[in-house]
Amino acid sequence: MAATPLARFPSLRFSQSDAASSRRRLRIPVSACSSPSRPNRVPLGELRLDPKVDAVLDSVKWDDKGLAVAIAQNVDTGAILMQGFANREALATTISSRKATFYSRSRSSLWTKGETSMNFINVHDIFLDCDRDSIIYLGKPDGPTCHTGSETCYYSSVNDLLEDLQTGKDRLATTTLYSLETTISRRKDEIDTTQNGKPSWTKRLLLNKELLSSKVREEAGELVQTLQENEDKSRVASEMADLLYHAMVLLKVKDVKIEEVLELLRKRFSQSGVEEKNSRMRHSNPSS
C-alpha cells in the first residue's frame, strides 16, 4: 500500500534544529507548544492551524468514531514500534509537538507515548496511506516502546509459536540487516560459553582482528573490481553482501550498532557532501 508523506506539504515539514520556525509556520502560540521533555496537551481549537494543515486533517478518512489506525515506526531501523489509534486532535497534536500522540479508546482521551515513562517517540515525518485511513508516525524512540521493556511491541513470532506452543521464543520483528546483526551478536556471546568444536567463520573473525581487517580490505577491493571490470549486477550484489557482512562483524568488535551508522547517514541528508567532509575535518583538527 502506497504512503503519502505529509512532508510534501511545506507547512508540515519538521525542522529538528528550528522548532520556533515550525511554530511560526503553524501559527501556534508559544505557550501552547510542548517542552522538549514533556509535551503539553493542546485543545484542537487552540491550535489555530495553518489552512494547509487543516486541509490535511480533513483529508483523512476517519471512521465512524472519528479514529484512524496510527502506527509508530523507527526512522532508522524501520522497526514497527507500536500501533494505536489517532483522532483529529491526536494527529494535530503530533504535528505541533513532534511527539507521537494517540487516542485512548478505553479512557476516551489523548495520550502521548512517553508521558509516563519519558520514552517519547520523536516524530520526524508523518505518512498517510493511499486510502488515507491509516497513519504512520516515522520517528526516533527515546527508549523501549513496549510497556514490557521491549524495544517494540512486536516480539512474538507466529512461526516460533507454531514450532513450540509451550515455549515460543520472543524475538523482535526485524529486517534482514538487523537479523544479521542479531546473529553476529549471538556468535559473540557464544564465544565464552562454548569451548568444544570448530568455531564458526563469524567467531573466527570476532577472535582475530588481523583476519577480520584483511577480509574487509579484500571484500572492498572485490567490490571495486566489479566496477572496474564492468561485471553484472548479480556479481556486484554478491560482493556488496560479502563486504557488508564483514563490515558488520567489525562494527560488533568495536561495539557499534548499525542503527548508529544509519542515524548518521540520515542526519547527513540535509547537508552537502562538501559540508559534511569539512565538518569531519574540523572535528578531527579542533585547533585548526
C-alpha positions as CSV (number, residue, x, y, z in Angstrom):
1,M,0.0,0.0,0.0
2,A,1.4,3.3,-1.0
3,A,2.0,6.1,1.5
4,T,1.7,9.8,1.2
5,P,4.3,11.8,3.2
6,L,2.9,14.9,5.0
7,A,6.4,16.4,4.4
8,R,5.2,17.2,0.9
9,F,3.2,20.0,2.5
10,P,5.6,22.9,3.2
11,S,3.8,23.8,6.4
12,L,4.2,20.2,7.8
13,R,7.9,19.8,7.2
14,F,9.6,19.3,10.6
15,S,12.9,21.1,11.3
16,Q,14.7,19.4,14.2
17,S,17.0,22.4,14.5
18,D,14.4,25.1,14.4
19,A,11.2,24.3,16.4
20,A,10.4,28.0,16.7
21,S,10.2,28.3,12.9
22,S,7.9,25.4,12.8
23,R,5.6,27.0,15.4
24,R,5.5,30.2,13.3
25,R,4.6,28.2,10.1
26,L,1.7,26.6,12.0
27,R,0.8,29.9,13.8
28,I,0.7,28.1,17.2
29,P,1.2,30.3,20.3
30,V,4.5,29.6,22.0
31,S,2.6,28.9,25.3
32,A,0.7,26.1,23.6
33,C,3.8,24.3,22.4
34,S,5.5,21.4,24.2
35,S,8.7,21.4,26.1
36,P,11.4,19.0,24.9
37,S,10.9,16.7,27.8
38,R,7.1,16.7,28.4
39,P,4.6,17.9,25.7
40,N,1.6,19.8,26.8
41,R,-1.9,18.8,25.8
42,V,-3.3,21.4,23.4
43,P,-7.0,21.6,22.7
44,L,-7.6,21.4,18.9
45,G,-9.5,24.7,18.9
46,E,-6.5,26.5,20.3
47,L,-4.0,25.2,17.7
48,R,-5.1,27.9,15.1
49,L,-3.9,25.6,12.3
50,D,-2.5,26.7,9.1
51,P,-5.2,26.1,6.3
52,K,-2.9,23.5,4.7
53,V,-2.7,21.6,8.0
54,D,-6.4,21.8,8.4
55,A,-6.9,20.5,4.9
56,V,-4.7,17.5,5.5
57,L,-6.7,16.7,8.7
58,D,-9.9,17.0,6.6
59,S,-8.5,14.6,4.0
60,V,-8.0,11.7,6.5
61,K,-10.8,9.2,6.3
62,W,-11.7,9.0,10.0
63,D,-14.0,6.0,10.8
64,D,-17.5,6.4,12.3
65,K,-15.9,7.0,15.7
66,G,-13.5,9.7,14.3
67,L,-10.5,7.4,14.5
68,A,-7.8,6.0,12.2
69,V,-5.1,3.4,12.9
70,A,-1.8,5.1,13.8
71,I,1.5,3.1,13.6
72,A,4.8,4.3,15.0
73,Q,7.9,3.2,13.1
74,N,11.6,3.7,13.8
75,V,13.0,6.2,11.3
76,D,16.4,4.5,11.3
77,T,15.8,0.7,11.8
78,G,12.4,0.5,10.1
79,A,11.1,-1.5,13.0
80,I,7.4,-1.2,13.7
81,L,7.3,0.1,17.3
82,M,3.6,0.1,18.2
83,Q,0.1,0.5,16.9
84,G,-2.7,2.6,18.3
85,F,-5.4,4.9,17.2
86,A,-5.5,8.7,16.5
87,N,-8.3,11.1,16.1
88,R,-8.1,14.6,14.5
89,E,-6.8,16.2,17.7
90,A,-4.2,13.5,18.3
91,L,-2.8,14.0,14.8
92,A,-2.8,17.8,15.1
93,T,-1.0,17.5,18.5
94,T,1.6,15.2,17.0
95,I,2.2,17.7,14.2
96,S,2.6,20.6,16.7
97,S,4.6,18.8,19.4
98,R,6.6,16.3,17.2
99,K,5.8,13.6,19.9
100,A,3.8,10.6,18.8
101,T,0.3,11.2,20.3
102,F,-2.6,8.7,20.2
103,Y,-6.3,8.5,21.3
104,S,-7.1,6.0,24.0
105,R,-10.4,4.3,23.3
106,S,-10.6,2.9,26.9
107,R,-10.0,6.3,28.5
108,S,-11.6,8.4,25.8
109,S,-8.7,10.8,25.9
110,L,-5.5,11.7,24.2
111,W,-2.2,10.2,25.4
112,T,1.4,10.9,24.3
113,K,3.7,7.9,24.2
114,G,6.3,8.5,26.9
115,E,4.3,10.9,29.1
116,T,4.8,8.5,32.0
117,S,7.9,6.5,31.1
118,M,9.6,9.5,29.4
119,N,10.4,7.1,26.5
120,F,8.9,9.5,23.9
121,I,8.8,8.8,20.2
122,N,10.2,11.9,18.5
123,V,8.4,12.3,15.1
124,H,10.5,13.2,12.1
125,D,7.8,12.7,9.5
126,I,4.2,11.6,9.1
127,F,2.8,9.4,6.3
128,L,-0.8,8.7,5.2
129,D,-1.6,5.6,3.2
130,C,-3.1,5.7,-0.3
131,D,-6.7,5.4,1.1
132,R,-5.9,8.0,3.8
133,D,-7.4,5.8,6.5
134,S,-4.2,4.9,8.4
135,I,-1.2,6.9,9.6
136,I,2.5,6.3,10.2
137,Y,4.5,8.3,12.7
138,L,8.1,7.9,11.5
139,G,10.3,8.8,14.4
140,K,13.1,8.1,16.8
141,P,12.2,6.5,20.2
142,D,14.0,7.7,23.4
143,G,13.9,4.2,24.9
144,P,11.9,1.0,24.9
145,T,8.5,1.4,23.3
146,C,6.7,-1.5,24.9
147,H,5.5,-1.4,28.5
148,T,7.2,-4.8,28.9
149,G,10.6,-3.1,28.4
150,S,11.0,-4.5,24.9
151,E,12.3,-2.3,22.1
152,T,9.0,-2.8,20.2
153,C,5.6,-4.2,20.9
154,Y,6.1,-6.8,18.2
155,Y,8.3,-9.6,19.5
156,S,6.2,-12.8,19.3
157,S,6.8,-14.8,16.1
158,V,3.9,-16.9,14.9
159,N,6.3,-19.3,13.3
160,D,8.1,-19.7,16.6
161,L,4.9,-20.2,18.5
162,L,3.7,-22.9,16.0
163,E,7.0,-24.8,16.3
164,D,6.7,-24.9,20.1
165,L,3.4,-23.7,21.5
166,Q,4.6,-24.2,25.1
167,T,7.9,-22.2,25.0
168,G,7.7,-19.9,22.0
169,K,10.8,-17.7,21.9
170,D,10.5,-14.0,22.0
171,R,12.4,-12.1,19.2
172,L,11.9,-8.8,17.6
173,A,10.4,-8.4,14.2
174,T,13.5,-7.2,12.4
175,T,14.6,-6.6,8.8
176,T,17.3,-8.7,7.1
177,L,20.1,-6.3,8.2
178,Y,19.1,-6.4,11.9
179,S,18.6,-10.1,11.8
180,L,22.2,-10.4,10.6
181,E,23.3,-8.1,13.4
182,T,21.5,-10.2,15.9
183,T,23.1,-13.4,14.6
184,I,26.6,-11.8,14.9
185,S,25.9,-10.7,18.4
186,R,24.8,-14.2,19.3
187,R,28.0,-15.6,17.9
188,K,30.0,-13.2,20.1
189,D,28.0,-14.2,23.2
190,E,28.7,-17.9,22.4
191,I,32.5,-17.4,22.4
192,D,32.8,-17.6,26.2
193,T,30.2,-20.3,26.7
194,T,31.2,-22.9,24.1
195,Q,34.7,-24.4,24.1
196,N,34.2,-27.6,22.1
197,G,34.0,-27.9,18.3
198,K,35.4,-25.9,15.5
199,P,34.4,-22.2,15.7
200,S,32.2,-20.7,13.0
201,W,33.6,-18.3,10.5
202,T,31.9,-15.4,12.3
203,K,33.5,-16.5,15.6
204,R,36.9,-16.7,13.9
205,L,36.6,-13.2,12.6
206,L,35.5,-11.9,16.1
207,L,38.5,-13.5,17.7
208,N,41.1,-12.4,15.1
209,K,41.3,-8.7,14.3
210,E,44.1,-9.2,11.7
211,L,42.0,-11.8,9.9
212,L,38.9,-9.5,10.0
213,S,40.8,-6.5,8.8
214,S,42.3,-8.4,5.9
215,K,38.8,-9.7,4.9
216,V,37.2,-6.2,5.0
217,R,40.0,-4.9,2.7
218,E,39.7,-7.9,0.4
219,E,35.9,-7.6,0.0
220,A,36.1,-3.9,-0.5
221,G,38.7,-4.5,-3.3
222,E,36.5,-7.1,-4.9
223,L,33.5,-4.7,-4.9
224,V,35.6,-2.0,-6.6
225,Q,36.8,-4.6,-9.1
226,T,33.2,-5.2,-10.3
227,L,33.1,-1.5,-11.3
228,Q,36.5,-1.5,-13.0
229,E,35.7,-4.7,-14.9
230,N,32.1,-3.8,-15.7
231,E,30.7,-7.0,-14.1
232,D,27.0,-7.8,-14.0
233,K,24.5,-6.7,-11.3
234,S,24.4,-10.1,-9.6
235,R,28.1,-10.0,-9.1
236,V,28.0,-6.5,-7.7
237,A,25.2,-7.5,-5.2
238,S,27.2,-10.6,-4.2
239,E,30.4,-8.7,-3.4
240,M,28.4,-5.9,-1.6
241,A,26.8,-8.6,0.6
242,D,30.2,-10.0,1.4
243,L,31.6,-6.6,2.3
244,L,28.5,-5.7,4.3
245,Y,28.7,-8.9,6.4
246,H,32.4,-8.5,7.2
247,A,31.9,-4.8,7.9
248,M,29.1,-5.6,10.4
249,V,31.4,-8.1,12.2
250,L,33.9,-5.2,12.5
251,L,31.2,-3.0,13.9
252,K,30.4,-5.6,16.5
253,V,34.0,-5.9,17.5
254,K,34.0,-2.1,18.0
255,D,30.7,-2.2,19.8
256,V,29.0,0.0,17.2
257,K,25.3,-0.7,16.3
258,I,24.2,-0.4,12.6
259,E,21.5,1.9,13.9
260,E,24.1,4.4,14.9
261,V,25.5,4.3,11.3
262,L,22.1,4.8,9.7
263,E,21.3,7.6,12.1
264,L,24.5,9.4,10.9
265,L,23.5,8.9,7.3
266,R,20.0,10.3,7.9
267,K,21.5,13.4,9.6
268,R,23.7,14.0,6.5
269,F,20.7,14.1,4.2
270,S,20.3,17.8,4.8
271,Q,23.9,18.8,4.1
272,S,26.1,18.6,1.1
273,G,29.0,16.1,0.9
274,V,31.4,19.0,0.9
275,E,29.9,20.5,4.1
276,E,29.9,17.0,5.8
277,K,33.5,16.4,4.9
278,N,34.6,19.8,6.1
279,S,32.7,19.3,9.4
280,R,34.5,16.0,10.0
281,M,37.9,17.7,9.3
282,R,37.1,20.4,11.8
283,H,36.2,17.8,14.5
284,S,39.4,15.9,13.8
285,N,41.5,19.1,13.9
286,P,39.9,21.2,16.6
287,S,42.9,23.6,16.7
288,S,42.7,24.5,13.0
